[in-house]
Amino acid sequence: MNINEQIANRIFQLRKEKSLTAEKLAWTADLSKSCVSYAEKGQKDIKISTINSICNALDITLSEFFSIFKTKIE
């Protein structure tokens, strides 16, 4: 799974935990519904500013958002 897919899955998971529709999340994050939909599909790179807006709407920090991601240092 690539990083875009991991981010997409994380956004979807958090949105579902908060019982939000994509439309409600988009409205709360001041984003378009298509922007949230693209982010959840993971087919394109997502800007950190978009992730930050989504985090603000979900009432979590960027640190909390990325806390589940494992880093590999070689």
ROGU-961645 format. One record per residue (C-alpha): residue number from 1; residue in one letter; chain; x, y, z. Coordinates in nm, 4 decimals, decimal comma, padded with zeros to 6 digits. Example, Ala and Ser with C-alpha at 12.3 -4.5 7.8 and 13.67 -1.06 7.14 Angstrom:
! residues 2
<r k="1" r="a" c="A" px="01,2300" py="-00,4500" pz="00,7800"/>
<r k="2" r="s" c="A" px="01,3670" py="-00,1060" pz="00,7140"/>
//
This chain:
! residues 74
<r k="1" r="m" c="A" px="00,0000" py="00,0000" pz="00,0000"/>
<r k="2" r="n" c="A" px="00,1483" py="00,3357" pz="-00,0996"/>
<r k="3" r="i" c="A" px="00,1392" py="00,6505" pz="00,1122"/>
<r k="4" r="n" c="A" px="-00,1569" py="00,7990" pz="-00,0785"/>
<r k="5" r="e" c="A" px="-00,3614" py="00,4869" pz="-00,0081"/>
<r k="6" r="q" c="A" px="-00,2618" py="00,4933" pz="00,3593"/>
<r k="7" r="i" c="A" px="-00,3651" py="00,8573" pz="00,3926"/>
<r k="8" r="a" c="A" px="-00,6907" py="00,7864" pz="00,2084"/>
<r k="9" r="n" c="A" px="-00,7706" py="00,4977" pz="00,4415"/>
<r k="10" r="r" c="A" px="-00,6909" py="00,7091" pz="00,7462"/>
<r k="11" r="i" c="A" px="-00,9214" py="00,9906" pz="00,6341"/>
<r k="12" r="f" c="A" px="-01,2012" py="00,7438" pz="00,5596"/>
<r k="13" r="q" c="A" px="-01,1552" py="00,5668" pz="00,8939"/>
<r k="14" r="l" c="A" px="-01,1593" py="00,8895" pz="01,0940"/>
<r k="15" r="r" c="A" px="-01,4596" py="01,0247" pz="00,9037"/>
<r k="16" r="k" c="A" px="-01,6553" py="00,7069" pz="00,9755"/>
<r k="17" r="e" c="A" px="-01,5557" py="00,7150" pz="01,3441"/>
<r k="18" r="k" c="A" px="-01,7052" py="01,0650" pz="01,3657"/>
<r k="19" r="s" c="A" px="-02,0161" py="00,9491" pz="01,1736"/>
<r k="20" r="l" c="A" px="-01,9676" py="01,2171" pz="00,9083"/>
<r k="21" r="t" c="A" px="-02,0601" py="01,2034" pz="00,5444"/>
<r k="22" r="a" c="A" px="-01,8004" py="01,3173" pz="00,2928"/>
<r k="23" r="e" c="A" px="-02,0199" py="01,6192" pz="00,2272"/>
<r k="24" r="k" c="A" px="-02,0393" py="01,7142" pz="00,5963"/>
<r k="25" r="l" c="A" px="-01,6639" py="01,6711" pz="00,6395"/>
<r k="26" r="a" c="A" px="-01,6016" py="01,8861" pz="00,3320"/>
<r k="27" r="w" c="A" px="-01,8338" py="02,1587" pz="00,4600"/>
<r k="28" r="t" c="A" px="-01,6741" py="02,1567" pz="00,8061"/>
<r k="29" r="a" c="A" px="-01,3216" py="02,1587" pz="00,6573"/>
<r k="30" r="d" c="A" px="-01,4138" py="02,4364" pz="00,4111"/>
<r k="31" r="l" c="A" px="-01,3253" py="02,2084" pz="00,1193"/>
<r k="32" r="s" c="A" px="-01,5230" py="02,0896" pz="-00,1783"/>
<r k="33" r="k" c="A" px="-01,6898" py="01,7508" pz="-00,1591"/>
<r k="34" r="s" c="A" px="-01,4866" py="01,6406" pz="-00,4606"/>
<r k="35" r="c" c="A" px="-01,1652" py="01,7326" pz="-00,2758"/>
<r k="36" r="v" c="A" px="-01,2603" py="01,5048" pz="00,0148"/>
<r k="37" r="s" c="A" px="-01,3680" py="01,2311" pz="-00,2262"/>
<r k="38" r="y" c="A" px="-01,0359" py="01,2489" pz="-00,4120"/>
<r k="39" r="a" c="A" px="-00,8490" py="01,2400" pz="-00,0806"/>
<r k="40" r="e" c="A" px="-01,0379" py="00,9266" pz="00,0230"/>
<r k="41" r="k" c="A" px="-00,9689" py="00,7548" pz="-00,3086"/>
<r k="42" r="g" c="A" px="-00,5942" py="00,8031" pz="-00,2716"/>
<r k="43" r="q" c="A" px="-00,5392" py="00,8298" pz="-00,6446"/>
<r k="44" r="k" c="A" px="-00,3640" py="01,1672" pz="-00,6305"/>
<r k="45" r="d" c="A" px="-00,1154" py="01,3341" pz="-00,4006"/>
<r k="46" r="i" c="A" px="-00,2868" py="01,5321" pz="-00,1288"/>
<r k="47" r="k" c="A" px="-00,1503" py="01,8621" pz="-00,0026"/>
<r k="48" r="i" c="A" px="-00,0561" py="01,8877" pz="00,3627"/>
<r k="49" r="s" c="A" px="-00,2794" py="02,1952" pz="00,3850"/>
<r k="50" r="t" c="A" px="-00,5749" py="01,9798" pz="00,2789"/>
<r k="51" r="i" c="A" px="-00,4876" py="01,7163" pz="00,5392"/>
<r k="52" r="n" c="A" px="-00,4593" py="01,9947" pz="00,7961"/>
<r k="53" r="s" c="A" px="-00,8061" py="02,1276" pz="00,7058"/>
<r k="54" r="i" c="A" px="-00,9484" py="01,7775" pz="00,7378"/>
<r k="55" r="c" c="A" px="-00,7750" py="01,7308" pz="01,0732"/>
<r k="56" r="n" c="A" px="-00,9182" py="02,0597" pz="01,1993"/>
<r k="57" r="a" c="A" px="-01,2658" py="01,9503" pz="01,0926"/>
<r k="58" r="l" c="A" px="-01,2173" py="01,6169" pz="01,2696"/>
<r k="59" r="d" c="A" px="-01,0844" py="01,7963" pz="01,5785"/>
<r k="60" r="i" c="A" px="-00,7489" py="01,6165" pz="01,5747"/>
<r k="61" r="t" c="A" px="-00,3925" py="01,7326" pz="01,5286"/>
<r k="62" r="l" c="A" px="-00,1666" py="01,6468" pz="01,2370"/>
<r k="63" r="s" c="A" px="00,0418" py="01,4519" pz="01,4852"/>
<r k="64" r="e" c="A" px="-00,2613" py="01,2415" pz="01,5813"/>
<r k="65" r="f" c="A" px="-00,3469" py="01,1895" pz="01,2157"/>
<r k="66" r="f" c="A" px="-00,0014" py="01,0569" pz="01,1319"/>
<r k="67" r="s" c="A" px="00,0494" py="00,8705" pz="01,4613"/>
<r k="68" r="i" c="A" px="-00,0501" py="00,5341" pz="01,3117"/>
<r k="69" r="f" c="A" px="00,1992" py="00,5553" pz="01,0288"/>
<r k="70" r="k" c="A" px="00,5189" py="00,3591" pz="01,0719"/>
<r k="71" r="t" c="A" px="00,8423" py="00,5055" pz="00,9465"/>
<r k="72" r="k" c="A" px="01,1242" py="00,3001" pz="00,8112"/>
<r k="73" r="i" c="A" px="01,4681" py="00,4390" pz="00,8602"/>
<r k="74" r="e" c="A" px="01,7428" py="00,2785" pz="00,6580"/>
//
